[in-house]
């Protein structure tokens, strides 16, 4: 019998060789494909008409050619994602190889539209601490001298602010829905001309400062990759649960948990628990101390809080390649795969979509010096058409639709250091200026648009996942109201394959009518709609999958929303119990699965039960006490004159675990 370790090594070697061969074949066969870029900025559009390709004799034959290699890729995918006992657990050891040029700078691919990576200039005499001080000195020097933009929203007759209504991507093209045109979006916040000029002047000066900036020798550890969270308070608890899930997938990447303030440091978590999981706390406040007077913060009157912390964590992380996760975001598969796969290997920056249309104010493009009329005058017949009849974010030079959900973000500091610095500027001046400019009061206003906005302004390469975010949740009863509990963000690797298939299909369809193509007309119609991102009915989706083996990308991240996995509150509010339905077996109120009928083909992986297991392990077995848990017990029980019974708490948690364990998953 072949020893297990030898078998694994030979298997991994064969997998790596297969990946290399596929990459070479892919590179030769796909060199003319369109790829996502911020210069064309339209991920789901085709700015240059693709050349037609000869129609094959068999429609099915054509589809097979277009997705050649998909079966092999899927086998590799399966081999690497089966969990902690799989080859996936050895990814870090076996697959993180040196792919640098002689000068140590990562070689990047750019596409035909001129997307850019901006190679940094390194100053070997500049330390990171001094760099941070100089950076923030400039950031605060260029503070916009203008009022809070919330003062300039339109108001109704009652004096209430009129914000951009939340509008989904399906509303685009609907004649009964508002077109998010330049004209409409410019009417939401009426910014005085002097304030636009002030914002533009400071923005221009900071952008020029960034372009001329030299980076310190210790800006990141070369060739390193890792996962970053921002903790503090309840977020330390949520991050702890997420990190447990990361390790369950087989990931070996190091993890940094940033603690914003000294008061939020948790000794047990930072010194006893995390080191055993190849994770560590990074004390953000230590980086922000004045280099001369270490007892006070850099620029003592500056206020760092909220969304700014995520941008700071990216800047302060020691990793070159970073997966930034919100503390309540959980990878379902091994995230190590993302760093070594397309689209990250060519773009070095991946973002994920939100549900909504982008609602950025046209004033932002004026402030950033982007002339939308000049960029689009050749494509559209008149200035009036550009202003009033075309969705703003369909225009060249704009941030692409849909809006961004920043609960997960994958970026290279070496390739996109300037994006990180400009997005930091947007976040520091976000609450009063830039968050209003980017969202105009629409759902989720905050840091989420700052990263892609910076990439757009700097003409940097990026890839925003094209597959729609999945709504995960449950109905309390048939016909009842729906409660969304999480967002399911898709695998960028699978999404990129689908994206490329669509680009090839567009080449195939150019100039062809349905009657020109052999095969089933109904299937042909569905495939064409699929290629051009038109909505498919459930029946059409089934037809697409049945004939052509084109599947929706898998959910890769589960970003929890409501209820949060706050254990004390879950039990206190009886979140597990459905008081609208009676269990026919027990005669008692039915129990709730937060993630409802969310099923994947990851065998025997009961995601929701796993979360409850971790909560039970920490609070009932290890008896972990951290400040957040203490505060919840005090606020929900002790302050109201009620005793907190830990035995009762653990008993109710155990009941839910046993019930979840008995659920049969159907495929």
NORNORZI-V385825 format. One record per residue. OMEGA is omega as a letter, one per 40 degrees, with the letter a starting at -180 (* if undefined). D_CENTER is the distance of its C-alpha to the mean C-alpha in Angstrom with 2 decimals. Layout:
BEGIN
omega=OMEGA d_center=D_CENTER
omega=OMEGA d_center=D_CENTER
END
This chain:
BEGIN
omega=i d_center=44.60
omega=i d_center=41.88
omega=a d_center=40.48
omega=a d_center=36.89
omega=i d_center=35.57
omega=i d_center=37.30
omega=a d_center=36.03
omega=a d_center=32.44
omega=i d_center=32.90
omega=i d_center=34.48
omega=i d_center=31.87
omega=i d_center=29.03
omega=i d_center=31.09
omega=i d_center=31.48
omega=a d_center=27.77
omega=i d_center=27.03
omega=i d_center=29.90
omega=i d_center=28.62
omega=a d_center=25.19
omega=i d_center=27.12
omega=i d_center=29.40
omega=a d_center=26.64
omega=a d_center=24.98
omega=i d_center=28.41
omega=i d_center=29.17
omega=a d_center=25.82
omega=a d_center=26.39
omega=a d_center=29.87
omega=a d_center=29.16
omega=a d_center=26.03
omega=a d_center=26.87
omega=a d_center=27.46
omega=i d_center=24.29
omega=i d_center=22.10
omega=a d_center=18.71
omega=i d_center=15.92
omega=i d_center=16.76
omega=i d_center=16.70
omega=i d_center=20.48
omega=i d_center=20.71
omega=a d_center=17.44
omega=a d_center=17.77
omega=a d_center=15.62
omega=i d_center=17.66
omega=a d_center=20.94
omega=a d_center=23.55
omega=i d_center=25.09
omega=a d_center=27.81
omega=a d_center=29.71
omega=i d_center=29.45
omega=i d_center=32.74
omega=i d_center=34.25
omega=a d_center=34.79
omega=i d_center=37.85
omega=a d_center=37.60
omega=a d_center=38.35
omega=a d_center=41.16
omega=a d_center=38.94
omega=a d_center=35.71
omega=i d_center=34.56
omega=a d_center=35.45
omega=a d_center=33.21
omega=i d_center=30.16
omega=i d_center=30.93
omega=a d_center=31.11
omega=a d_center=27.79
omega=i d_center=25.95
omega=i d_center=28.24
omega=a d_center=26.89
omega=a d_center=24.40
omega=i d_center=26.63
omega=i d_center=26.83
omega=a d_center=23.09
omega=i d_center=22.78
omega=i d_center=25.48
omega=i d_center=23.74
omega=a d_center=20.51
omega=a d_center=22.72
omega=a d_center=24.64
omega=a d_center=21.72
omega=a d_center=19.92
omega=i d_center=22.84
omega=a d_center=22.19
omega=i d_center=23.97
omega=a d_center=27.22
omega=i d_center=25.89
omega=i d_center=25.70
omega=a d_center=22.01
omega=a d_center=23.29
omega=a d_center=24.84
omega=a d_center=22.03
omega=a d_center=21.94
omega=a d_center=25.73
omega=a d_center=26.27
omega=i d_center=23.52
omega=a d_center=22.31
omega=a d_center=24.97
omega=i d_center=26.04
omega=a d_center=24.96
omega=i d_center=26.07
omega=a d_center=28.81
omega=a d_center=32.05
omega=i d_center=30.93
omega=a d_center=27.99
omega=a d_center=25.37
omega=i d_center=22.83
omega=a d_center=23.92
omega=i d_center=21.41
omega=i d_center=21.68
omega=a d_center=21.80
omega=a d_center=22.35
omega=i d_center=25.32
omega=i d_center=23.90
omega=i d_center=23.92
omega=a d_center=20.33
omega=i d_center=20.86
omega=a d_center=20.21
omega=a d_center=22.27
omega=a d_center=24.21
omega=i d_center=24.84
omega=a d_center=28.38
omega=i d_center=29.01
omega=a d_center=31.77
omega=a d_center=33.27
omega=a d_center=35.15
omega=i d_center=32.28
omega=a d_center=30.86
omega=a d_center=27.36
omega=i d_center=28.93
omega=i d_center=30.95
omega=i d_center=28.06
omega=a d_center=26.10
omega=a d_center=29.27
omega=a d_center=29.86
omega=a d_center=26.33
omega=i d_center=26.51
omega=i d_center=30.06
omega=i d_center=28.97
omega=a d_center=26.05
omega=i d_center=28.57
omega=a d_center=31.26
omega=i d_center=29.20
omega=i d_center=28.41
omega=i d_center=28.85
omega=i d_center=32.20
omega=a d_center=31.51
omega=i d_center=31.20
omega=a d_center=28.24
omega=i d_center=27.02
omega=i d_center=27.10
omega=a d_center=30.85
omega=i d_center=30.60
omega=i d_center=29.03
omega=i d_center=31.44
omega=i d_center=33.27
omega=a d_center=35.12
omega=i d_center=38.77
omega=i d_center=38.05
omega=a d_center=36.29
omega=i d_center=32.83
omega=i d_center=29.79
omega=i d_center=28.55
omega=i d_center=24.77
omega=i d_center=22.86
omega=i d_center=22.86
omega=a d_center=19.68
omega=a d_center=19.81
omega=i d_center=17.92
omega=a d_center=17.55
omega=a d_center=20.62
omega=i d_center=22.69
omega=a d_center=22.67
omega=i d_center=26.17
omega=a d_center=27.57
omega=a d_center=30.88
omega=a d_center=30.86
omega=i d_center=27.63
omega=i d_center=27.25
omega=i d_center=26.24
omega=a d_center=23.68
omega=i d_center=25.97
omega=a d_center=26.78
omega=a d_center=29.80
omega=a d_center=28.10
omega=i d_center=25.11
omega=a d_center=27.59
omega=a d_center=29.66
omega=i d_center=27.30
omega=a d_center=27.62
omega=a d_center=30.89
omega=i d_center=30.59
omega=a d_center=33.98
omega=a d_center=34.60
omega=a d_center=35.45
omega=i d_center=32.12
omega=i d_center=30.22
omega=i d_center=32.41
omega=i d_center=31.80
omega=a d_center=28.00
omega=a d_center=28.36
omega=a d_center=30.83
omega=i d_center=28.79
omega=a d_center=25.60
omega=a d_center=27.72
omega=a d_center=29.28
omega=i d_center=26.08
omega=i d_center=24.63
omega=i d_center=27.99
omega=a d_center=27.96
omega=a d_center=24.64
omega=a d_center=25.98
omega=a d_center=29.13
omega=i d_center=27.62
omega=a d_center=28.49
omega=i d_center=26.25
omega=a d_center=27.80
omega=a d_center=28.69
omega=i d_center=26.58
omega=i d_center=23.32
omega=i d_center=21.70
omega=a d_center=23.29
omega=i d_center=23.61
omega=a d_center=22.08
omega=i d_center=20.30
omega=a d_center=16.93
omega=a d_center=15.48
omega=a d_center=13.02
omega=i d_center=12.91
omega=i d_center=13.06
omega=i d_center=14.84
omega=a d_center=17.70
omega=i d_center=20.85
omega=a d_center=22.65
omega=a d_center=20.97
omega=i d_center=17.68
omega=i d_center=19.74
omega=a d_center=20.74
omega=i d_center=17.35
omega=i d_center=16.13
omega=i d_center=19.37
omega=i d_center=18.72
omega=i d_center=15.24
omega=i d_center=16.95
omega=i d_center=19.69
omega=i d_center=17.42
omega=a d_center=15.96
omega=i d_center=19.60
omega=i d_center=20.59
omega=a d_center=18.52
omega=a d_center=20.63
omega=i d_center=18.31
omega=a d_center=20.51
omega=i d_center=18.24
omega=a d_center=19.31
omega=i d_center=17.39
omega=i d_center=17.77
omega=a d_center=17.77
omega=i d_center=18.47
omega=a d_center=21.19
omega=a d_center=21.56
omega=a d_center=25.25
omega=a d_center=28.32
omega=a d_center=28.96
omega=i d_center=25.72
omega=i d_center=26.63
omega=a d_center=27.38
omega=a d_center=29.93
omega=i d_center=29.74
omega=a d_center=25.98
omega=a d_center=25.94
omega=a d_center=29.27
omega=a d_center=29.89
omega=a d_center=26.87
omega=a d_center=24.03
omega=i d_center=26.33
omega=a d_center=27.23
omega=a d_center=23.66
omega=i d_center=23.24
omega=i d_center=21.29
omega=i d_center=22.57
omega=i d_center=22.39
omega=a d_center=22.14
omega=a d_center=24.16
omega=a d_center=22.43
omega=i d_center=25.65
omega=i d_center=27.66
omega=a d_center=25.88
omega=i d_center=26.64
omega=i d_center=30.35
omega=a d_center=32.87
omega=i d_center=34.14
omega=i d_center=37.69
omega=a d_center=37.75
omega=a d_center=35.43
omega=a d_center=36.28
omega=a d_center=34.26
omega=i d_center=30.76
omega=i d_center=30.12
omega=a d_center=31.47
omega=a d_center=32.46
omega=i d_center=32.06
omega=a d_center=28.37
omega=i d_center=26.00
omega=i d_center=22.67
omega=i d_center=20.79
omega=a d_center=17.83
omega=a d_center=14.76
omega=a d_center=16.66
omega=a d_center=16.30
omega=i d_center=12.65
omega=i d_center=13.71
omega=a d_center=16.88
omega=i d_center=15.44
omega=a d_center=13.83
omega=a d_center=17.26
omega=a d_center=19.30
omega=i d_center=17.77
omega=a d_center=20.28
omega=i d_center=17.94
omega=i d_center=17.82
omega=a d_center=14.66
omega=i d_center=11.99
omega=i d_center=9.12
omega=i d_center=8.26
omega=i d_center=7.90
omega=a d_center=9.23
omega=a d_center=12.71
omega=i d_center=12.68
omega=a d_center=9.84
omega=i d_center=11.65
omega=i d_center=11.27
omega=i d_center=13.84
omega=a d_center=14.69
omega=a d_center=15.45
omega=i d_center=12.46
omega=a d_center=15.23
omega=a d_center=15.34
omega=a d_center=12.19
omega=a d_center=14.06
omega=a d_center=17.14
omega=i d_center=16.10
omega=e d_center=15.49
omega=a d_center=13.59
omega=a d_center=12.78
omega=i d_center=16.53
omega=a d_center=17.34
omega=i d_center=14.54
omega=i d_center=13.42
omega=i d_center=10.20
omega=i d_center=7.20
omega=a d_center=4.55
omega=a d_center=3.92
omega=i d_center=6.99
omega=a d_center=8.82
omega=a d_center=12.38
omega=i d_center=14.26
omega=i d_center=16.03
omega=a d_center=15.47
omega=a d_center=18.36
omega=i d_center=18.64
omega=i d_center=22.28
omega=i d_center=24.33
omega=i d_center=25.69
omega=a d_center=22.56
omega=i d_center=23.51
omega=a d_center=27.04
omega=a d_center=25.97
omega=i d_center=23.94
omega=i d_center=26.92
omega=a d_center=25.46
omega=a d_center=28.37
omega=a d_center=27.02
omega=i d_center=30.56
omega=a d_center=31.50
omega=a d_center=28.44
omega=a d_center=29.11
omega=a d_center=32.90
omega=a d_center=33.77
omega=a d_center=31.57
omega=a d_center=32.71
omega=a d_center=36.32
omega=i d_center=36.44
omega=i d_center=34.88
omega=i d_center=35.26
omega=i d_center=33.18
omega=a d_center=30.33
omega=a d_center=30.60
omega=a d_center=31.16
omega=a d_center=30.54
omega=i d_center=27.27
omega=a d_center=23.79
omega=a d_center=22.82
omega=i d_center=19.43
omega=a d_center=21.25
omega=i d_center=23.23
omega=i d_center=23.02
omega=a d_center=21.75
omega=i d_center=19.37
omega=a d_center=15.61
omega=i d_center=14.77
omega=e d_center=14.33
omega=i d_center=12.51
omega=a d_center=11.00
omega=i d_center=7.38
omega=a d_center=5.52
omega=i d_center=4.52
omega=i d_center=5.08
omega=a d_center=3.26
omega=a d_center=4.28
omega=a d_center=7.36
omega=i d_center=10.41
omega=i d_center=14.19
omega=a d_center=16.39
omega=a d_center=19.32
omega=a d_center=18.00
omega=i d_center=16.03
omega=a d_center=17.98
omega=i d_center=19.01
omega=i d_center=15.58
omega=a d_center=15.06
omega=i d_center=18.53
omega=i d_center=18.38
omega=i d_center=15.17
omega=i d_center=17.12
omega=i d_center=19.98
omega=a d_center=18.05
omega=i d_center=16.89
omega=i d_center=20.43
omega=i d_center=21.90
omega=a d_center=19.18
omega=a d_center=20.98
omega=a d_center=24.10
omega=a d_center=23.15
omega=i d_center=19.77
omega=i d_center=17.79
omega=i d_center=20.72
omega=a d_center=20.66
omega=a d_center=17.04
omega=a d_center=17.15
omega=i d_center=20.89
omega=a d_center=20.58
omega=a d_center=18.28
omega=i d_center=16.16
omega=a d_center=13.61
omega=a d_center=15.17
omega=a d_center=14.08
omega=a d_center=11.99
omega=a d_center=8.99
omega=a d_center=10.92
omega=a d_center=12.51
omega=i d_center=10.55
omega=i d_center=10.88
omega=i d_center=14.28
omega=i d_center=15.42
omega=i d_center=14.63
omega=a d_center=16.55
omega=a d_center=19.42
omega=a d_center=19.77
omega=a d_center=19.54
omega=i d_center=17.13
omega=i d_center=15.75
omega=i d_center=12.15
omega=i d_center=10.64
omega=a d_center=8.44
omega=a d_center=8.48
omega=a d_center=11.64
omega=a d_center=11.97
omega=i d_center=11.94
omega=i d_center=10.16
omega=i d_center=13.05
omega=i d_center=14.88
omega=a d_center=16.28
omega=a d_center=19.43
omega=i d_center=23.22
omega=i d_center=26.40
omega=i d_center=29.03
omega=i d_center=31.66
omega=a d_center=32.24
omega=a d_center=31.99
omega=a d_center=30.65
omega=a d_center=27.67
omega=i d_center=24.15
omega=i d_center=22.04
omega=a d_center=18.28
omega=a d_center=17.25
omega=i d_center=13.64
omega=i d_center=10.75
omega=a d_center=10.50
omega=a d_center=7.49
omega=i d_center=9.41
omega=i d_center=10.52
omega=i d_center=9.86
omega=i d_center=13.42
omega=i d_center=15.02
omega=a d_center=13.27
omega=i d_center=14.66
omega=i d_center=18.01
omega=i d_center=18.12
omega=a d_center=17.29
omega=i d_center=20.17
omega=i d_center=22.43
omega=i d_center=22.04
omega=i d_center=23.00
omega=i d_center=26.03
omega=i d_center=26.99
omega=i d_center=27.07
omega=a d_center=29.43
omega=a d_center=31.50
omega=a d_center=31.82
omega=i d_center=32.76
omega=a d_center=36.23
omega=i d_center=36.74
omega=a d_center=37.74
omega=a d_center=37.25
omega=i d_center=40.97
omega=a d_center=40.74
omega=i d_center=38.63
omega=i d_center=40.29
omega=a d_center=38.95
omega=a d_center=38.22
omega=a d_center=37.60
omega=i d_center=35.44
omega=a d_center=33.12
omega=i d_center=33.13
omega=a d_center=32.16
omega=a d_center=29.15
omega=i d_center=28.00
omega=i d_center=28.43
omega=i d_center=26.40
omega=a d_center=23.60
omega=a d_center=23.74
omega=i d_center=23.52
omega=i d_center=20.70
omega=a d_center=23.28
omega=i d_center=23.01
omega=i d_center=24.67
omega=i d_center=26.73
omega=i d_center=26.60
omega=i d_center=29.81
omega=i d_center=28.51
omega=i d_center=25.41
omega=i d_center=27.86
omega=i d_center=30.06
omega=a d_center=27.34
omega=a d_center=26.52
omega=a d_center=30.22
omega=a d_center=31.46
omega=i d_center=28.81
omega=i d_center=26.62
omega=a d_center=23.40
omega=i d_center=20.94
omega=i d_center=17.67
omega=a d_center=14.92
omega=i d_center=14.62
omega=a d_center=12.21
omega=i d_center=10.51
omega=i d_center=8.73
omega=a d_center=10.75
omega=a d_center=9.60
omega=a d_center=13.16
omega=a d_center=14.47
omega=e d_center=18.26
omega=i d_center=20.30
omega=i d_center=18.69
omega=i d_center=20.18
omega=a d_center=22.77
omega=a d_center=25.72
omega=a d_center=28.58
omega=i d_center=27.40
omega=a d_center=26.64
omega=a d_center=30.28
omega=a d_center=31.74
omega=i d_center=30.31
omega=a d_center=31.15
omega=a d_center=27.67
omega=a d_center=28.64
omega=i d_center=31.61
omega=a d_center=31.86
omega=i d_center=34.97
omega=a d_center=35.13
omega=i d_center=35.89
omega=i d_center=38.55
omega=a d_center=38.13
omega=a d_center=41.09
omega=a d_center=41.78
omega=a d_center=41.77
omega=i d_center=42.70
omega=i d_center=40.20
omega=a d_center=37.04
omega=i d_center=34.38
omega=a d_center=31.32
omega=i d_center=27.71
omega=a d_center=24.80
omega=a d_center=21.69
omega=i d_center=19.66
omega=a d_center=22.71
omega=i d_center=23.27
omega=a d_center=19.88
omega=i d_center=21.33
omega=i d_center=20.09
omega=i d_center=22.43
omega=a d_center=21.65
omega=i d_center=25.21
omega=a d_center=26.37
omega=a d_center=22.97
omega=a d_center=23.37
omega=a d_center=20.04
omega=i d_center=21.38
omega=a d_center=24.61
omega=i d_center=22.91
omega=i d_center=21.31
omega=i d_center=24.81
omega=a d_center=26.38
omega=i d_center=24.41
omega=a d_center=25.37
omega=a d_center=28.94
omega=a d_center=29.12
omega=a d_center=28.16
omega=a d_center=30.12
omega=i d_center=32.97
omega=i d_center=33.71
omega=a d_center=32.72
omega=i d_center=33.41
omega=i d_center=30.67
omega=i d_center=31.10
omega=a d_center=28.65
omega=a d_center=28.88
omega=i d_center=26.32
omega=i d_center=28.22
omega=a d_center=31.48
omega=i d_center=30.41
omega=i d_center=29.43
omega=a d_center=32.76
omega=a d_center=34.63
omega=a d_center=33.08
omega=a d_center=33.21
omega=a d_center=36.47
omega=a d_center=38.66
omega=i d_center=38.56
omega=i d_center=39.67
omega=i d_center=42.52
omega=i d_center=41.04
omega=i d_center=41.03
omega=a d_center=37.91
omega=a d_center=39.08
omega=i d_center=36.90
omega=i d_center=38.84
omega=i d_center=38.17
omega=a d_center=34.47
omega=i d_center=34.15
omega=i d_center=36.33
omega=i d_center=34.15
omega=a d_center=31.05
omega=i d_center=33.05
omega=i d_center=34.16
omega=i d_center=30.61
omega=a d_center=29.85
omega=i d_center=33.03
omega=i d_center=32.28
omega=a d_center=28.79
omega=a d_center=30.42
omega=a d_center=32.84
omega=i d_center=30.45
omega=i d_center=30.93
omega=i d_center=27.87
omega=i d_center=28.78
omega=* d_center=27.29
END
